[in-house]
Each structure stands twice: as structure tokens, then as C-alpha cells.
Amino acid sequence: MALPSLDLPTTPIAEAAGSPSRPLARIAGVQRRIPLFQIIGLIIVFVIGATTIDGFAGKADIYDMLTLGAFLGFAAAGQTLVVLVGGVDLSIPAMIVLSGTIIAKFTGQYHWPFVAALALAVAAALITGAFTGFICHFFGGESLIVTLGVSSVLTGAVQVWTGGFLSASPPAFLVRLASPVATTFGIGFPPMVVIWAILAVLLGFGLRRTTLGHRLYATGANPRASRLALVSTLRVWVVAFALAAVLSALTGVLLAGFAAGDQSVGDPYLFESLAAVIVGGTAFGARGDYWRTVLGALILTELTTVLVGHGYSDADQQMLYGVVILVVVAAYGRERHLRDRV
């Protein structure tokens, strides 16, 4: 006797039961395409500041925050490239100080033309970054340890060179360029923010629309598959770290006009550059882009301004930043890693 057929449901159990994971999955899908949470966070922090701090939403304060955000965005640009290939760069503060010192010393003390001093700073950064990327990839060294060592060497070199005191000053036009009250071609808008916007467009386009950008994402997603596809992952790492060092050097050049002679000017960017990348939603190994880092830099700048306005100390700020990073990393860590799916 034939057994009666059983029409079993083909819908997954979680779906049939109306599991709440479906709307969460949709939200996660939107977040992967659009930095929704970061945009909402940026608006929320701004509203909190505007309603609790006098002048927070005023033109002068907004220009100040945009200028500070631009410096952080520049420092985090190189960190973004390194994070996308799966590394981390702790030499950014030292490179910032080295390039700022080169500009101040060679233009102010040795009377070099600015273009020549800039070329020297960029060349030094390019060589240092390329060497760092080569060491990390070729010898399999942890980028965190390698860049920490490079940072120590650069910091020591600057201390020996200057004797711990920098008396020279940068060119006057750099001071005007870094000022939040300066004008851009006669328009009352900070030139530093305009330069940052240009960088964001170029870097955003370069990551998504160029061969180098595609290879950078491929290397970060799955190095083994990239090598099988004839991508030179060594070259990608060298270029990523070299570009990161150059971007850090340019940050130092611009900061030379903002904080002339301060050899600790790069210290905040040791933590904040990585925090901006992570808070923006760019994760280690081929997920995210520079536009997300831009949002992360703006969020942290707003948050810092709010905390300072309410009298919180640097220690309080660091603690809160750590909590924010832990929350963001925990949220993104729940997703299955890309290289596990390839």
C-alpha cells in the first residue's frame, strides 16, 4: 500500500515562524550599502550638541569642527588603505611630526623653497612607507609591531635632529591655509575643508573605480585567492603603506601651519585615526571605503566638541571612544567574514 505523501513546507523555519531576524537582515543589508547608522549617529550627536551647548550650531563653531575633522580625515585616509588590506599603521603620528619638522626646518631655518621641502617630506614618507609594507608582507611581520618599531625610529630621529626643541616656523601661507577663519578664493569657507573634500573625492573614486583599488580590496578580502588570480599582494601592501605614509606626511605639512613647533601634534592621531576608520564602518579586510571614514572623522570631531563643552577630561574622552569602538566592532564582528565565504 502506497504511503500518503507529506507536503512539507519549503520555507525555512525561521521565516515561517516570522523570525525577527528578517528585518534585522534587511537593515544589515542596507548598512552594507549605505552607512545608515553613521549618518544617524552624526545627526544625533549634532542635535545633542546644539541643544546643550551655546554656539555649537553657530557658523564659527561649525567651521572649527569641520577644520578639525579635516585634519583627522587626512590622518585617517592612510589608515583606511592599510586597514582595507588587513593591516594597521601605528607610525602615523611619527610621520606627521617628521614631515612637519622637515617643512618648518628646511623652509624656516635653511630657507629652502616650500616645494623643495615638500618634495623631501613626501620622498621620505614614500620610502619609509614602502619599506614598512615590504617588511610586513615579505617577512610576514605583524603590521602593528612593525609600524610601532618604525614609529620609534622616526620619533627618535626627530628628537636627535631637533634636540627636542623646534625653533623654526612654517611658511605663513600654511598658517592661513589651516585656519578655520581663512577664506577660499575670497569665499568665507575654510580652505582646509575644501582640500579635504578634494581628497575624499579622489580617494573614494580611486578605491572603487581603479585597478589598484580593486586589487587592494581583493587582497584584503582573500590574499590566497588574489595570488591565484595573479595579483601581486606584495606590491599591493607596499603601495598601500607607501600611500598611507604620504597621506600622513601631507597631514603633517598642513598641521605645521596649525600647530607650529609642537612636536606632540601627531599624538592624538595614534588612536583617533584608527577610531575614525572603525567608527565609520570600514573593517579589516576589504569592507568599507573612505567615505565611511569621512563620516567617522566627523562623528568623532562632533563627539569631542560635545565632551569638551561639558567639561569632560581627555581620559573621559578616551574611555568613551573605547566603548564606541567596542560596540561597533562587536556589531560588525557578528557578520561572517568575507574570506570565509570565498
C-alpha positions in Angstrom: 0.0 0.0 0.0 1.4 3.4 -1.0 2.1 5.7 1.8 0.4 9.1 1.7 2.7 11.9 0.5 3.5 14.6 3.0 3.6 18.1 1.7 6.4 19.6 3.9 6.8 23.3 3.9 9.8 24.5 1.9 10.0 27.8 3.7 12.8 28.0 6.3 11.7 27.5 9.8 12.9 31.0 10.9 11.0 32.6 8.1 7.8 30.5 8.6 7.8 31.4 12.3 8.1 35.1 11.4 11.5 35.4 13.0 12.7 39.0 13.7 16.0 38.1 12.0 14.5 39.0 8.6 14.1 42.8 9.3 17.5 42.8 11.0 19.0 41.1 7.9 17.4 43.8 5.8 18.8 46.5 8.0 22.3 44.9 7.8 22.0 44.7 4.0 21.2 48.4 3.8 24.0 49.2 6.2 26.5 47.4 4.0 25.4 49.6 1.0 24.8 52.9 2.9 26.4 54.0 6.2 23.0 54.4 7.7 24.0 54.1 11.3 26.8 56.5 10.9 24.6 59.2 9.3 22.0 58.8 12.1 24.8 59.0 14.7 26.2 62.1 13.1 22.8 63.8 13.3 22.1 62.7 16.9 25.4 64.0 18.2 24.9 67.3 16.4 21.4 67.7 17.9 22.7 66.9 21.4 25.5 69.5 21.0 23.1 72.1 19.5 20.6 71.7 22.3 23.1 71.6 25.2 26.0 73.9 24.3 25.6 77.5 23.4 27.0 78.4 20.0 27.5 74.7 19.0 25.4 75.2 15.8 26.9 78.6 15.1 28.8 79.2 11.9 32.2 79.7 13.7 31.9 76.5 15.7 30.8 74.5 12.7 33.8 75.8 10.7 36.1 74.9 13.7 34.7 71.4 13.8 35.0 70.9 10.0 38.6 72.1 10.1 39.5 69.7 13.0 37.6 67.0 11.2 39.6 67.6 8.0 42.9 67.1 9.9 41.6 63.9 11.4 40.2 62.8 8.0 43.6 63.3 6.4 45.3 61.3 9.1 42.7 58.5 8.8 42.9 58.4 5.0 46.1 56.4 5.0 44.9 54.3 7.9 41.8 53.4 5.8 44.1 52.0 3.0 46.1 49.9 5.4 43.0 48.6 7.2 41.4 47.6 3.9 44.3 45.3 3.2 44.2 43.8 6.7 46.9 45.8 8.5 47.1 48.7 10.9 49.6 51.6 10.9 50.8 53.0 14.2 53.5 55.1 12.6 51.1 57.8 11.5 51.8 60.2 14.4 55.6 59.9 13.9 55.3 60.5 10.2 53.1 63.6 10.9 55.8 65.0 13.2 58.6 64.2 10.8 57.1 65.9 7.8 56.0 68.9 9.9 59.5 69.2 11.2 61.0 68.9 7.7 58.8 71.7 6.4 59.5 74.0 9.4 63.3 73.4 9.5 64.0 73.5 5.8 61.8 76.5 5.0 62.2 78.5 8.2 65.8 77.7 9.1 67.6 76.5 6.0 65.5 78.8 3.7 64.6 76.2 1.1 61.7 76.8 -1.2 58.5 75.3 0.1 58.1 73.0 -3.0 61.6 71.5 -2.4 60.9 70.9 1.3 57.5 69.3 0.4 59.2 67.0 -2.1 61.7 66.0 0.6 58.9 65.2 3.1 56.9 63.2 0.5 60.0 61.3 -0.6 60.9 60.4 2.9 57.4 59.2 3.6 57.2 57.2 0.3 60.4 55.4 1.1 59.5 54.7 4.7 56.0 53.5 3.9 57.2 51.2 1.1 59.8 49.7 3.3 57.2 49.1 6.0 54.8 47.4 3.7 57.6 45.2 2.3 58.7 44.1 5.7 55.2 43.4 6.8 54.3 41.2 3.8 57.6 39.7 2.7 58.6 38.6 6.2 55.1 38.0 7.5 55.6 40.5 10.3 52.6 41.8 12.2 51.9 45.3 10.9 51.1 46.6 14.4 54.6 45.6 15.7 56.4 46.7 12.5 54.8 50.1 12.4 55.3 50.6 16.1 59.1 50.0 15.6 59.1 52.4 12.6 57.4 55.0 14.8 60.0 54.6 17.4 62.8 55.1 14.9 61.2 58.2 13.3 60.4 59.7 16.7 64.0 59.2 17.9 65.4 60.7 14.7 63.3 63.8 15.1 64.4 64.2 18.7 68.1 63.8 17.8 67.7 66.2 14.9 65.9 69.0 16.8 67.3 68.4 20.2 63.7 68.2 21.4 63.0 71.8 20.6 61.9 73.2 17.2 62.6 76.9 16.8 61.9 77.3 13.1 58.4 78.2 11.9 56.5 77.1 8.7 55.6 79.4 5.8 52.9 82.0 6.6 50.6 80.7 3.9 50.4 77.3 5.7 49.1 79.1 8.8 46.4 80.8 6.7 45.6 77.5 5.0 45.0 75.7 8.3 42.9 78.5 9.8 39.2 77.9 10.2 38.6 81.7 9.6 40.5 81.8 6.4 38.8 82.2 3.0 38.9 80.1 -0.1 39.4 82.3 -3.2 37.6 85.1 -1.4 34.8 82.9 -0.3 34.3 82.7 3.5 34.9 79.0 3.8 37.9 77.2 5.4 40.4 76.1 2.7 41.4 73.1 4.7 37.9 71.7 4.4 37.9 72.2 0.6 41.2 70.4 0.4 39.7 67.5 2.4 36.7 67.4 0.1 39.0 67.1 -2.9 40.9 64.3 -1.2 37.7 62.5 -0.4 36.5 62.6 -4.0 39.9 61.4 -5.4 40.4 58.6 -2.8 36.8 57.5 -3.0 36.9 57.3 -6.8 40.4 55.6 -6.7 39.2 52.9 -4.4 36.1 52.0 -6.3 37.0 52.7 -9.9 40.6 52.0 -10.5 42.6 48.7 -11.0 44.7 49.5 -7.9 41.6 50.0 -5.8 40.1 46.7 -7.0 43.4 44.8 -6.2 43.5 46.4 -2.8 40.0 45.1 -1.9 40.8 41.7 -3.4 44.0 41.4 -1.4 42.2 42.4 1.8 39.3 40.0 1.1 41.3 36.9 0.3 45.1 37.1 -0.2 45.3 33.5 -1.4 42.6 33.9 -4.0 44.2 37.1 -5.1 47.6 35.4 -5.7 45.8 32.7 -7.7 44.3 35.5 -9.8 47.9 36.7 -10.4 47.6 39.8 -8.2 50.9 40.7 -6.6 49.8 41.0 -3.0 53.3 42.1 -2.0 53.1 45.1 -4.4 49.6 45.9 -3.1 50.9 46.0 0.5 53.9 48.1 -0.5 51.7 50.6 -2.3 49.1 50.7 0.4 51.6 51.5 3.1 53.5 53.9 0.9 50.4 55.9 0.1 49.4 55.8 3.8 52.8 57.3 4.7 52.5 60.0 2.1 49.0 61.0 3.3 50.3 61.1 6.8 53.2 63.3 5.6 50.7 65.7 4.0 48.7 65.8 7.2 51.9 66.8 9.0 52.6 69.6 6.4 49.1 71.0 6.9 49.3 70.7 10.7 52.6 72.6 10.6 50.6 75.7 9.9 48.0 74.8 12.6 50.4 74.0 15.4 53.8 75.2 14.5 56.7 73.9 16.6 54.6 71.4 18.6 56.3 68.0 18.3 53.4 66.3 20.1 50.9 67.4 17.4 50.7 63.9 16.0 50.0 62.1 19.2 46.1 62.3 19.1 46.1 60.6 15.7 47.6 57.4 17.0 44.2 56.4 18.4 41.8 58.7 16.6 42.9 57.8 13.1 42.1 54.2 13.7 38.9 55.1 15.6 37.6 57.2 12.7 38.1 54.2 10.4 36.3 51.7 12.6 33.5 54.0 13.7 33.0 54.9 10.1 32.3 51.2 9.4 35.5 50.2 7.5 36.6 46.8 8.8 39.8 44.9 8.5 40.0 43.2 5.1 38.1 44.7 2.2 34.9 46.1 3.7 34.2 49.8 3.6 35.6 52.9 1.9 37.0 56.3 2.6 33.6 58.0 2.6 32.7 56.0 5.6 35.9 57.2 7.2 34.9 60.8 6.5 31.7 60.2 8.5 33.7 58.5 11.3 36.0 61.6 11.4 33.1 64.0 11.6 31.3 61.9 14.3 34.5 61.8 16.5 35.1 65.5 16.0 31.5 66.4 17.0 31.7 64.0 19.9 34.9 65.5 21.1 33.5 69.0 20.9 30.4 67.9 22.9 32.5 66.3 25.6 34.9 69.3 25.9 31.9 71.6 26.0 30.5 69.6 29.0 33.9 69.6 30.8 35.0 66.1 30.3 38.7 65.3 30.5 40.9 63.6 27.9 40.7 60.4 30.0 36.9 60.5 29.9 37.0 61.0 26.1 39.4 58.1 25.6 37.1 55.8 27.7 34.1 56.8 25.7 35.9 56.3 22.4 36.9 52.8 23.6 33.3 51.9 24.4 32.1 53.2 21.0 34.8 51.2 19.2 33.9 48.0 21.1 30.2 48.4 20.3 31.0 49.0 16.6 33.5 46.1 16.4 31.0 43.8 18.1 28.3 44.7 15.7 30.4 44.1 12.6 32.1 41.1 14.1 28.7 39.2 14.1 28.8 39.1 10.3 30.6 36.2 8.6 34.0 37.3 7.4 34.3 37.7 3.6 37.3 35.5 3.3 35.3 32.7 4.9 32.8 32.9 2.1 35.3 32.9 -0.8 
